[in-house]
Amino acid sequence: MDPPFDAYNFCIQKRITDAGREDCFKQVIEASHLALPIGITVEEAYAKYKSCRKDVPVAILVGPVLINGNNEYKARQKCFESVLQ
């Protein structure tokens, strides 16, 4: 469990626009008092996160079965954590 990432993941479920997801990212960073690398703004960190996400496999819903859902979650979590280092 990663409470900051889980909070972000929960927030983006309700936000379908990129601006909404960036707002979630900013809210979680601020609310969790997470430190970004020196000299990196929240906007730059989110851009780095989005860039990392381009390589994340997309989950596909086939009837009642979610294919690749857990892998997608873990890959997004890894991207989230990578921008904080």
N, C-alpha and C positions, 0 to 999 in steps of 0.2 A: 504494500500500500504506500502511495506517495500522496499525502494530503493536498499539497499545492497542485499537483497535476490532476488529481481526482476532482478538485474544485474547478479547475479550468475545463476539464472534460465534461463535467456536469453543466457548466455555464454554456459551453458552445452547443449543447444539444438544443438550446432554445434560440440560438442566434444563427441564422442561415447566411448572413452577409459577411464578407471579409471584415468590414468595419466593425461589425458586432463581435466577431471573434477576436479582433485586435483589442477591443474594449475589454473583453473577458480576460485576455492575457494581461493587460495593464492592471485590471482590478486584482487579479490573483497575485501578481508580483508585489503590488502595494499592500494588500491585505495580509499577505503572508510574511511581509518584511524580508523578501528575498533580495539578496545582493546580486546585482549584475556585475559583470567584469568592469573594471575601471575604464571609464571613458565611453561606455556603451549606453545608449539611451534605450528606453523601453521600445521605441519605434524600430531602432536598429536590431534589437534582440528579436522582436517579432518578425522582422524581415528575414533574419537568419533562420528562425523557426520555420517560416513558410518555405524557404529554400530547401531546408532539410526534408520537409514534408513532401516535396515533389517526388522523392524516391520511395515514399511509403506506399505499399500495396493497398489497394482499395478493397474494403469488405463488400461482398455481394450478397444480397438477400435472394435466395432461391426458394420460393414457397416459404415454409416455416423455418428453413435452415439458413443460418448466417455463415457464409464461407469466408474464411480469413479474418474474421472479426477480432480474435485475440491477437493475432500477429499485427494487425493494424494498430490496435491499442498500444501494444508494447513498442512499436516503432515510433508512434507519436510521442509516447512517454520519453523515449530515448532522445528524440529531437528536442523536447521541452527541457530535459535535463542538460543537454549539450549547450544550450544558450546561456545557462547559468554558470558555466565553467570558465 
